[in-house]
Amino acid sequence: MNITFIGGGNMATALIGGLIEKGQAAAGIRVVELQAEARERLGAQFGIDCVDSMAAAVPLGDVILLAVKPQHMRIAAQALQPLLTRELVISIAAGIRLIDLSRWLGGYSTLVRCMPNTPALIGAGISGLYASAAVGPAGRSLTESVLGAVGATLWVAEESLLDPVTAISGSGPAYVLYFIEALQQAAQEMGFSPVDARKLAVETFVGTARLAEQSPEDVALLRERVTSKGGTTERALASMEADRVKGLIVRALHAANQRAHELGEQLGTDG
Ligand SMILES: NC(=O)c1ccc[n+]([C@@H]2O[C@H](COP(=O)([O-])OP(=O)(O)OC[C@H]3O[C@@H](n4cnc5c(N)ncnc54)[C@H](OP(=O)(O)O)[C@@H]3O)[C@@H](O)[C@H]2O)c1
């Protein structure tokens, strides 16, 4: 495939690295990036063509991947609009709705919106994907090739479901890290050095996540299996239940979902 990235920051770097690792030819990748330093870094790291304007990237290829910050998207889209022909345009910008992106692109409709998360930086992300009605099976397949290069993908049937995707998996790494912090803090309070406490906490998470991933069983059942009657796990879980920890986490996720919705409204304005 021939693909042009608009914006060559963290996410674009992760996607380019993933694509090349999966066999995509460097000659088929081009990046439009305003920062000279970033252009040099990407060129040296991947041997790809990096340019400083969209006009210099024409022809834009099969896919254009918009990877600028949400607050820069309107300006970038308006600059891109006159150059579009029949490309598939994929946006990974958090919160930017397709109705707004399409307006900034002069009514262009072959659009896909994605919500990746930070583990994409090490090829272990999960991205929610939503395609507009104008995108056919070929466009969906191209999208899966691009976002699938940095982890798992999940299509959603309605764009509004990208708000909960943002709340669960987009913001999710922060909640997981918060829980790791709690395990680490407790381990330190019980006598471990910060290094050893971190190791105990992180490896517990990595191993349990892998166990859940590889097991066909319900996660609640897996949890019950490590909770023997009268044991330590039971004591800790009873304490968490008494403090309604799970309910409070669920409530926090609803707050994140609400915030994702609000940000979508704010970011879509033309001001
Ligand atoms: N990082 C994540 O985990 C994550 C997760 C989900 C979604 N996303 C989305 O991914 C997008 C990119 O995030 P990021 O962390 O990779 O951002 P980033 O590191 O700031 O990269 C964006 C790059 O694009 C450049 N740029 C800005 N306007 C441009 C234009 N008109 N033409 C060409 N280049 C332009 C920026 O230059 P300047 O520095 O000069 O502005 C910057 O170098 C964001 O929309 C974000 O919402 C990121």
The ligand as an ORCA input file, in Angstrom:
! r2SCAN-3c Opt
* xyz 0 1
  N      -0.469      9.140     21.889
  C      -1.497      8.347     22.135
  O      -1.459      7.447     22.927
  C      -2.790      8.498     21.374
  C      -3.861      7.636     21.640
  C      -5.027      7.791     20.894
  C      -5.113      8.767     19.934
  N      -4.058      9.582     19.711
  C      -4.166     10.638     18.709
  O      -3.071     10.558     17.843
  C      -2.839     11.861     17.341
  C      -1.345     12.106     17.338
  O      -0.867     12.035     18.677
  P       0.690     12.093     18.968
  O       0.849     11.789     20.411
  O       1.396     11.279     17.955
  O       0.947     13.664     18.684
  P       2.331     14.423     18.435
  O       3.462     13.617     18.953
  O       2.137     15.835     18.888
  O       2.478     14.406     16.830
  C       1.788     15.254     15.975
  C       2.821     15.878     15.007
  O       2.117     16.489     13.922
  C       2.718     17.747     13.646
  N       1.746     18.612     12.965
  C       0.854     19.480     13.503
  N       0.115     20.073     12.530
  C       0.565     19.570     11.354
  C       0.215     19.796      9.979
  N      -0.740     20.664      9.632
  N       0.884     19.100      9.032
  C       1.846     18.228      9.360
  N       2.251     17.986     10.650
  C       1.595     18.638     11.627
  C       3.089     18.231     15.014
  O       4.015     19.297     14.922
  P       3.974     20.427     16.111
  O       4.638     19.796     17.271
  O       4.725     21.562     15.489
  O       2.518     20.746     16.361
  C       3.678     16.968     15.664
  O       5.020     16.780     15.332
  C      -3.608     12.850     18.212
  O      -4.699     13.379     17.476
  C      -4.098     12.008     19.353
  O      -5.402     12.403     19.787
  C      -2.886      9.473     20.411
*
